[in-house]
Amino acid sequence: MQASIERILSSNELKHSNITLTVLDIDDGTLDAAINPYTMAIPASSLKVITTLVALDILGDAYTYETTLAYKGTIEDDGTLKGDIHIIGSGDPTLGSSKFEGYPAYEALLDQIGDAIVSAGITCVEGTIIADESIYNSFPIAPTWQWNDLGNYYASGAWGININENVYTIYFSNRGKVGRRPSIKSHYPAVPDIVFSNEVAVDSSHTGDQAYIFGGPYDYSKRIVGTIPAGEGTFAIKGSIPEPPKFLASQVYNTLKVKGVQCGNYDIVFSPNKGLVDKTLISKIVSPPLIDIVKRANLESNNLYCESLLKSIGIKIRNSGSGQLGISGIRRYLNKLKVSHTCLVMEDGSGLSARNNVCSYMLSDFLRKYAIKNGFEETASLLPTGGVSGTVRGLFKQSAAAGNIWLKSGSMNSVQSYTGLVKAKSGKRKSFCIIVNGYSVKGSTVRAKLEKVMKEIYLNG
């Protein structure tokens, strides 16, 4: 296996690349194959394996987020609330998401909140609809994220209140000649006060989505640059809502207005979280169990979910919703698992930061020891299945390796990684990690080579 892997990776395309690879036997810890196993490299979304699995162990499979709806003040006989409505966030990354069956998506959630307020006997709110995001006490994004990522859907960050996965969609008309500027038809959900500077051009029909939105958190002036492919209708791109807590407050305000409940205004608050102290509970909105969130986070490589999980770890260990405290909690967990993390530089929970660094041995050793602690099948079930699901469903076609490798992929500019578990043809169980940094060839070329490596682990492991 070592010789075959070295042959695959010794090609001219990867001649100048930084490669780190480790294959470990689950049962006895034997190092079955290695290339620069202790060399650090940028892992991209392979880092999610650490965040999601550690969060599941620290917080528990059945852990849920609870968003609280309450009021402060008194309700008069005519239904007038002499006070404010409070939406108290828990950091739930799934609030209003359409991805979990049995849980209200964005529009249904707004309707549910409005109905709960009406059912509480409130017909008028003299005060304010307040979104309380105090549960997390740090800036929503990691400070090392790149500027060109921040306006796009995958870089929304984790807020004390998240809604609709913090995403809005811009719809362009992509009819017409190459080179023209497409018009913006609409965006949904409509974000109050947002302004678009449209610098997008139409390109050839095969070019795909090459448009980027600039403008990070709290910035309502968005600059859109790049290209979209020519077509005969509408083309959509996704952006990150500038201020999700304030956006939710505005949408609840509008929903109540439709239901005949007048309100004074809407606003946000960030202060020491008092929860229900001095308030009266109306209802609670409970998230799916954490195990479902973890599986979805790895299946879709969802950055928001992982950043929320990281801050939730901080709350669990220090009662403070900070990403840095979450990282501290992960390091403490690794110590207990007896996984050395001297070759781990962790800047966020999702792997979006290009300043994350890790060696393949550390990730392989983590998966091995986690699988021993929690069970191989149970751990494998938390990861996408190669050839079957998630971002790795396109791998291992017409290969017996399909369905026998569970892994998380990671990619960004000039970075490709895979980290996971293998039930080899021999029946032996392996953990592995391979990271390649620095290449000028197409990403598909690198992915094809790494797919051959993983097939080799399956066949000869």
VEXDREN-2710 file (C-alpha; in Angstrom, 1 decimal):
% VEXDREN-2710
k/r/px/py/pz
1/MET/0.0/0.0/0.0
2/GLN/2.8/2.4/0.9
3/ALA/4.5/1.8/-2.5
4/SER/1.3/2.2/-4.5
5/ILE/0.4/5.4/-2.7
6/GLU/3.8/6.9/-3.3
7/ARG/3.5/6.0/-7.0
8/ILE/0.1/7.7/-7.3
9/LEU/1.3/10.9/-5.6
10/SER/4.7/11.2/-7.3
11/SER/3.3/12.6/-10.5
12/ASN/4.5/15.8/-12.1
13/GLU/1.2/17.6/-11.2
14/LEU/2.0/17.3/-7.5
15/LYS/5.8/17.6/-7.8
16/HIS/5.8/20.9/-5.9
17/SER/2.9/20.3/-3.6
18/ASN/2.9/20.0/0.2
19/ILE/1.4/16.5/1.0
20/THR/0.7/15.0/4.3
21/LEU/-0.9/11.5/4.6
22/THR/-1.5/9.0/7.4
23/VAL/-3.3/5.6/7.4
24/LEU/-3.8/4.0/10.8
25/ASP/-5.2/0.6/11.8
26/ILE/-8.1/1.2/14.2
27/ASP/-7.5/-1.8/16.4
28/ASP/-3.8/-1.7/17.0
29/GLY/-2.7/1.8/15.9
30/THR/-0.2/0.5/13.3
31/LEU/0.9/3.2/10.9
32/ASP/0.0/1.4/7.7
33/ALA/1.1/4.2/5.3
34/ALA/2.5/7.7/5.7
35/ILE/3.9/10.6/3.7
36/ASN/5.0/13.5/5.8
37/PRO/2.6/12.5/8.6
38/TYR/3.6/15.3/11.0
39/THR/3.8/18.1/8.4
40/MET/1.2/20.7/8.9
41/ALA/-1.2/21.8/6.1
42/ILE/-4.4/23.7/5.6
43/PRO/-7.2/21.2/6.0
44/ALA/-10.2/23.3/4.7
45/SER/-13.5/21.5/5.7
46/SER/-11.8/18.3/7.0
47/LEU/-11.5/20.3/10.2
48/LYS/-15.3/19.9/10.6
49/VAL/-14.6/16.3/11.7
50/ILE/-13.1/17.6/14.9
51/THR/-15.7/20.3/15.7
52/THR/-18.7/18.2/15.0
53/LEU/-17.6/15.0/16.7
54/VAL/-16.2/16.7/19.8
55/ALA/-19.4/18.8/20.1
56/LEU/-21.5/15.7/20.0
57/ASP/-19.5/14.1/22.9
58/ILE/-19.4/17.3/25.0
59/LEU/-23.0/18.4/24.5
60/GLY/-24.7/15.0/24.0
61/ASP/-26.7/13.4/21.2
62/ALA/-30.0/14.7/22.5
63/TYR/-28.8/18.3/23.1
64/THR/-31.2/20.8/21.6
65/TYR/-31.2/24.6/21.1
66/GLU/-34.2/26.5/22.5
67/THR/-35.2/29.9/21.2
68/THR/-37.5/31.6/23.7
69/LEU/-40.4/33.9/23.0
70/ALA/-41.5/36.1/25.9
71/TYR/-42.8/39.4/26.9
72/LYS/-41.8/42.0/29.4
73/GLY/-44.5/44.3/30.9
74/THR/-48.2/43.8/31.4
75/ILE/-51.1/43.0/29.2
76/GLU/-54.1/45.3/29.6
77/ASP/-57.7/44.0/29.4
78/ASP/-58.0/45.1/25.8
79/GLY/-54.9/43.1/24.8
80/THR/-52.4/46.0/24.7
81/LEU/-49.0/45.0/25.9
82/LYS/-47.5/47.7/27.9
83/GLY/-44.0/46.5/27.2
84/ASP/-41.8/44.6/24.8
85/ILE/-41.8/41.2/23.0
86/HIS/-38.4/39.4/23.4
87/ILE/-37.0/36.8/21.1
88/ILE/-34.2/35.3/23.2
89/GLY/-31.7/33.5/21.0
90/SER/-29.8/30.3/21.9
91/GLY/-27.5/30.3/18.9
92/ASP/-29.7/27.7/17.1
93/PRO/-28.2/27.4/13.5
94/THR/-31.3/25.6/12.3
95/LEU/-34.0/28.2/13.2
96/GLY/-36.2/28.6/10.2
97/SER/-34.2/26.1/8.1
98/SER/-36.1/24.0/5.6
99/LYS/-33.7/21.0/5.9
100/PHE/-35.3/19.2/8.9
101/GLU/-38.5/17.4/8.5
102/GLY/-41.1/18.2/11.2
103/TYR/-39.5/21.6/12.0
104/PRO/-40.9/24.9/10.7
105/ALA/-39.1/26.5/7.8
106/TYR/-38.7/30.3/7.5
107/GLU/-42.3/31.3/6.6
108/ALA/-43.9/28.7/8.8
109/LEU/-41.7/29.8/11.7
110/LEU/-42.8/33.4/11.3
111/ASP/-46.4/32.3/11.2
112/GLN/-45.9/30.2/14.3
113/ILE/-44.3/33.0/16.3
114/GLY/-47.1/35.4/15.2
115/ASP/-49.8/32.9/16.3
116/ALA/-48.1/32.3/19.6
117/ILE/-48.1/36.1/20.4
118/VAL/-51.8/36.4/19.4
119/SER/-52.7/33.3/21.5
120/ALA/-51.1/35.0/24.5
121/GLY/-53.9/37.6/24.3
122/ILE/-51.8/40.3/22.8
123/THR/-53.5/42.6/20.3
124/CYS/-51.2/45.6/20.3
125/VAL/-47.5/46.0/21.4
126/GLU/-46.8/49.5/22.7
127/GLY/-43.1/48.7/23.0
128/THR/-40.6/47.0/20.7
129/ILE/-40.0/43.6/19.1
130/ILE/-36.5/42.8/20.6
131/ALA/-34.1/40.2/19.3
132/ASP/-31.8/39.2/22.2
133/GLU/-28.6/37.8/20.7
134/SER/-26.7/37.9/24.0
135/ILE/-26.0/34.1/24.2
136/TYR/-22.9/34.5/22.0
137/ASN/-20.5/37.1/23.2
138/SER/-18.0/37.2/20.3
139/PHE/-18.0/38.7/16.8
140/PRO/-20.1/36.5/14.5
141/ILE/-17.3/35.7/12.1
142/ALA/-13.8/34.4/12.7
143/PRO/-11.3/37.3/12.4
144/THR/-9.1/35.3/9.9
145/TRP/-11.8/34.8/7.3
146/GLN/-11.0/36.3/3.9
147/TRP/-12.7/39.5/2.8
148/ASN/-13.9/38.0/-0.5
149/ASP/-15.8/35.3/1.4
150/LEU/-17.8/37.4/3.8
151/GLY/-20.8/38.5/1.7
152/ASN/-21.4/35.0/0.4
153/TYR/-23.9/32.5/1.9
154/TYR/-21.2/30.1/3.3
155/ALA/-19.5/32.9/5.4
156/SER/-22.4/34.3/7.4
157/GLY/-20.9/33.5/10.7
158/ALA/-22.7/32.3/13.8
159/TRP/-25.0/34.8/15.6
160/GLY/-26.9/34.6/18.9
161/ILE/-30.0/34.4/16.6
162/ASN/-29.7/32.8/13.2
163/ILE/-32.6/32.6/10.8
164/ASN/-33.1/30.8/7.4
165/GLU/-29.4/29.7/7.8
166/ASN/-28.6/33.4/7.5
167/VAL/-29.1/33.2/3.7
168/TYR/-31.0/35.3/1.1
169/THR/-31.1/34.6/-2.6
170/ILE/-30.6/37.1/-5.4
171/TYR/-32.3/36.3/-8.7
172/PHE/-30.8/37.6/-11.9
173/SER/-32.2/37.6/-15.4
174/ASN/-29.6/35.8/-17.4
175/ARG/-31.1/36.2/-20.9
176/GLY/-29.1/38.1/-23.5
177/LYS/-25.6/38.4/-25.0
178/VAL/-22.4/37.5/-23.4
179/GLY/-20.8/40.6/-21.8
180/ARG/-24.0/42.4/-20.9
181/ARG/-25.0/43.3/-17.3
182/PRO/-27.9/41.1/-16.1
183/SER/-30.6/42.8/-14.2
184/ILE/-31.5/41.9/-10.6
185/LYS/-35.2/40.7/-10.7
186/SER/-35.6/40.3/-6.9
187/HIS/-34.1/38.9/-3.7
188/TYR/-35.7/36.6/-1.1
189/PRO/-36.2/36.9/1.7
190/ALA/-36.3/40.6/1.3
191/VAL/-33.8/42.2/3.7
192/PRO/-34.8/45.7/4.8
193/ASP/-32.3/48.5/3.9
194/ILE/-30.0/46.3/1.8
195/VAL/-28.5/47.9/-1.3
196/PHE/-26.9/46.1/-4.2
197/SER/-24.2/47.5/-6.5
198/ASN/-24.5/45.2/-9.5
199/GLU/-21.2/44.7/-11.4
200/VAL/-22.0/41.2/-12.7
201/ALA/-21.6/40.3/-16.4
202/VAL/-23.1/37.4/-18.4
203/ASP/-20.6/34.8/-19.6
204/SER/-20.8/31.7/-21.8
205/SER/-23.5/29.2/-20.8
206/HIS/-21.0/26.6/-19.5
207/THR/-19.1/28.8/-17.1
208/GLY/-21.2/28.3/-14.0
209/ASP/-21.5/30.6/-11.0
210/GLN/-18.5/32.9/-10.8
211/ALA/-20.3/35.8/-9.0
212/TYR/-19.2/37.0/-5.5
213/ILE/-20.9/39.3/-3.0
214/PHE/-18.7/41.7/-1.1
215/GLY/-19.7/43.2/2.3
216/GLY/-19.5/41.5/5.6
217/PRO/-21.6/41.5/8.8
218/TYR/-23.5/44.7/9.6
219/ASP/-22.8/46.0/6.1
220/TYR/-26.0/46.6/4.1
221/SER/-24.2/47.9/1.0
222/LYS/-23.4/44.8/-1.1
223/ARG/-21.1/44.8/-4.1
224/ILE/-21.7/42.0/-6.5
225/VAL/-18.9/41.2/-9.0
226/GLY/-18.0/38.4/-11.4
227/THR/-20.0/36.5/-14.0
228/ILE/-23.1/34.3/-14.3
229/PRO/-23.7/31.9/-17.2
230/ALA/-26.0/32.9/-20.1
231/GLY/-29.4/31.2/-20.1
232/GLU/-33.0/31.6/-20.9
233/GLY/-34.5/32.6/-17.6
234/THR/-33.3/33.2/-14.0
235/PHE/-30.0/32.5/-12.3
236/ALA/-29.7/32.6/-8.5
237/ILE/-26.8/33.3/-6.2
238/LYS/-26.9/33.3/-2.4
239/GLY/-25.6/35.9/0.1
240/SER/-25.3/36.2/3.8
241/ILE/-27.9/38.3/5.7
242/PRO/-26.0/41.3/7.2
243/GLU/-27.5/41.1/10.7
244/PRO/-29.7/38.0/11.2
245/PRO/-31.1/39.0/14.7
246/LYS/-32.3/42.4/13.5
247/PHE/-33.7/40.8/10.3
248/LEU/-35.7/38.3/12.4
249/ALA/-37.1/41.1/14.6
250/SER/-38.2/43.0/11.5
251/GLN/-39.9/39.9/10.0
252/VAL/-41.8/39.2/13.2
253/TYR/-42.8/42.9/13.3
254/ASN/-44.2/42.6/9.7
255/THR/-45.9/39.3/10.5
256/LEU/-47.7/40.7/13.5
257/LYS/-48.8/43.7/11.4
258/VAL/-50.4/41.3/8.8
259/LYS/-52.1/39.6/11.7
260/GLY/-53.6/42.9/12.9
261/VAL/-51.2/43.4/15.8
262/GLN/-49.6/46.8/15.8
263/CYS/-46.1/47.3/17.3
264/GLY/-44.0/50.3/18.2
265/ASN/-40.8/49.2/16.5
266/TYR/-38.1/46.4/16.3
267/ASP/-34.6/46.3/17.6
268/ILE/-31.8/44.1/18.9
269/VAL/-30.1/43.8/22.2
270/PHE/-26.7/42.5/23.2
271/SER/-26.2/42.5/27.0
272/PRO/-25.6/40.0/29.8
273/ASN/-28.1/37.3/29.1
274/LYS/-30.9/37.4/31.8
275/GLY/-33.1/34.9/30.0
276/LEU/-36.6/34.8/31.4
277/VAL/-35.7/36.9/34.5
278/ASP/-38.3/39.7/34.7
279/LYS/-40.1/38.3/31.6
280/THR/-43.2/36.0/31.0
281/LEU/-42.8/33.0/28.8
282/ILE/-45.0/32.8/25.6
283/SER/-43.4/29.7/23.9
284/LYS/-40.2/28.0/23.1
285/ILE/-38.9/26.8/19.7
286/VAL/-36.8/23.7/20.0
287/SER/-34.2/22.6/17.4
288/PRO/-33.6/19.1/16.1
289/PRO/-31.4/16.9/18.3
290/LEU/-27.7/17.6/18.0
291/ILE/-26.9/14.3/16.4
292/ASP/-29.1/15.3/13.4
293/ILE/-27.4/18.7/13.2
294/VAL/-24.0/17.1/13.2
295/LYS/-24.9/14.7/10.5
296/ARG/-26.3/17.5/8.4
297/ALA/-23.2/19.7/9.0
298/ASN/-20.9/17.0/7.7
299/LEU/-23.2/15.9/4.9
300/GLU/-23.5/19.4/3.4
301/SER/-20.2/20.9/4.8
302/ASN/-22.3/23.5/6.6
303/ASN/-20.1/26.3/8.0
304/LEU/-22.8/28.0/10.1
305/TYR/-23.7/24.8/11.9
306/CYS/-20.0/24.2/12.8
307/GLU/-19.4/27.8/14.0
308/SER/-22.5/27.6/16.2
309/LEU/-21.3/24.2/17.6
310/LEU/-17.9/25.7/18.4
311/LYS/-19.5/28.6/20.4
312/SER/-21.9/26.1/22.1
313/ILE/-18.8/24.2/23.4
314/GLY/-17.6/27.5/24.9
315/ILE/-20.9/27.9/26.7
316/LYS/-20.7/24.4/28.0
317/ILE/-17.2/24.6/29.4
318/ARG/-17.0/28.3/30.4
319/ASN/-20.6/29.6/30.2
320/SER/-19.4/32.0/27.5
321/GLY/-20.4/31.8/23.8
322/SER/-16.9/32.4/22.3
323/GLY/-15.2/30.7/19.5
324/GLN/-11.9/30.9/21.2
325/LEU/-13.3/29.3/24.3
326/GLY/-14.8/26.6/22.1
327/ILE/-11.4/25.9/20.7
328/SER/-10.0/25.7/24.2
329/GLY/-12.7/23.1/25.0
330/ILE/-11.8/21.1/22.0
331/ARG/-8.1/21.0/23.1
332/ARG/-9.1/19.9/26.6
333/TYR/-11.2/17.1/25.0
334/LEU/-8.2/16.0/22.8
335/ASN/-6.1/15.8/26.0
336/LYS/-8.6/13.5/27.6
337/LEU/-8.7/11.4/24.4
338/LYS/-4.9/11.3/24.5
339/VAL/-4.6/12.8/21.1
340/SER/-1.6/15.1/20.8
341/HIS/-2.6/18.5/19.3
342/THR/0.9/20.1/19.0
343/CYS/0.4/20.1/15.2
344/LEU/-3.0/21.8/15.3
345/VAL/-3.6/25.5/14.7
346/MET/-7.3/26.0/14.9
347/GLU/-8.8/29.4/14.0
348/ASP/-12.5/28.5/13.5
349/GLY/-14.8/25.6/13.7
350/SER/-15.6/25.1/10.0
351/GLY/-12.3/25.1/8.2
352/LEU/-13.0/28.3/6.2
353/SER/-10.0/30.1/7.6
354/ALA/-6.8/29.6/5.5
355/ARG/-4.8/30.0/8.7
356/ASN/-6.0/26.6/10.1
357/ASN/-3.2/24.1/10.1
358/VAL/-3.1/20.5/11.1
359/CYS/-1.0/17.4/10.3
360/SER/-2.6/14.2/8.9
361/TYR/-1.4/12.1/11.8
362/MET/-3.4/14.2/14.3
363/LEU/-6.6/13.9/12.3
364/SER/-6.2/10.2/11.7
365/ASP/-5.3/9.6/15.4
366/PHE/-8.3/11.6/16.5
367/LEU/-10.7/9.6/14.3
368/ARG/-9.2/6.3/15.4
369/LYS/-9.5/7.0/19.2
370/TYR/-12.9/8.6/18.8
371/ALA/-14.1/5.4/17.0
372/ILE/-12.6/3.2/19.7
373/LYS/-14.4/5.3/22.4
374/ASN/-17.8/5.6/20.6
375/GLY/-17.9/2.7/18.2
376/PHE/-16.7/2.3/14.6
377/GLU/-20.2/2.1/13.1
378/GLU/-21.6/4.9/15.2
379/THR/-18.7/7.2/14.3
380/ALA/-18.9/6.3/10.6
381/SER/-22.7/7.1/10.6
382/LEU/-21.8/10.7/11.5
383/LEU/-19.8/11.1/8.2
384/PRO/-21.0/11.1/4.6
385/THR/-20.6/7.8/2.8
386/GLY/-18.3/7.7/-0.2
387/GLY/-20.1/7.1/-3.4
388/VAL/-23.5/7.5/-1.7
389/SER/-24.1/10.8/0.1
390/GLY/-23.1/14.4/0.7
391/THR/-20.1/16.1/-1.0
392/VAL/-18.4/12.7/-1.6
393/ARG/-21.3/10.9/-3.4
394/GLY/-19.5/11.3/-6.7
395/LEU/-16.5/9.2/-5.6
396/PHE/-15.8/5.5/-6.1
397/LYS/-18.2/4.9/-8.9
398/GLN/-18.1/1.3/-10.2
399/SER/-15.8/0.5/-7.3
400/ALA/-16.3/-1.8/-4.3
401/ALA/-14.9/1.0/-2.2
402/ALA/-18.3/2.8/-2.5
403/GLY/-20.2/2.3/0.7
404/ASN/-17.1/1.2/2.6
405/ILE/-15.5/4.6/3.1
406/TRP/-17.0/7.3/5.3
407/LEU/-15.3/10.6/5.0
408/LYS/-15.3/14.4/5.1
409/SER/-13.9/16.3/2.2
410/GLY/-12.3/19.7/2.2
411/SER/-11.4/22.2/-0.5
412/MET/-10.5/25.8/-1.2
413/ASN/-8.2/27.5/-3.6
414/SER/-5.2/25.1/-4.0
415/VAL/-6.3/22.9/-1.1
416/GLN/-7.8/19.5/-1.2
417/SER/-8.3/17.1/1.7
418/TYR/-10.1/13.9/2.7
419/THR/-10.4/12.5/6.3
420/GLY/-12.3/9.4/7.3
421/LEU/-12.8/5.8/8.1
422/VAL/-12.4/2.7/5.9
423/LYS/-13.6/-0.8/6.2
424/ALA/-11.0/-2.4/4.0
425/LYS/-11.6/-5.4/1.6
426/SER/-9.7/-7.5/4.1
427/GLY/-12.2/-6.6/6.8
428/LYS/-9.7/-4.5/8.7
429/ARG/-10.8/-1.0/9.9
430/LYS/-8.7/2.0/9.2
431/SER/-8.7/5.8/9.8
432/PHE/-7.0/8.0/7.4
433/CYS/-6.3/11.6/6.4
434/ILE/-4.7/13.1/3.3
435/ILE/-4.2/16.8/2.7
436/VAL/-2.6/18.4/-0.4
437/ASN/-1.7/22.1/-0.4
438/GLY/-0.2/24.1/-3.3
439/TYR/-1.0/23.0/-6.8
440/SER/-1.7/24.8/-10.1
441/VAL/-3.5/22.1/-11.9
442/LYS/-7.3/21.7/-11.9
443/GLY/-8.9/20.6/-8.7
444/SER/-10.5/17.7/-10.5
445/THR/-7.0/16.3/-11.4
446/VAL/-6.0/16.4/-7.7
447/ARG/-9.3/14.8/-6.6
448/ALA/-8.9/12.0/-9.1
449/LYS/-5.4/11.2/-7.7
450/LEU/-6.6/11.2/-4.1
451/GLU/-9.6/9.0/-5.1
452/LYS/-7.0/6.5/-6.3
453/VAL/-5.2/6.7/-3.0
454/MET/-8.4/6.0/-1.0
455/LYS/-9.2/3.1/-3.3
456/GLU/-5.8/1.7/-2.5
457/ILE/-6.4/2.0/1.2
458/TYR/-9.6/0.0/0.7
459/LEU/-8.1/-2.7/-1.5
460/ASN/-4.8/-3.3/0.4
461/GLY/-5.6/-2.0/3.9
END
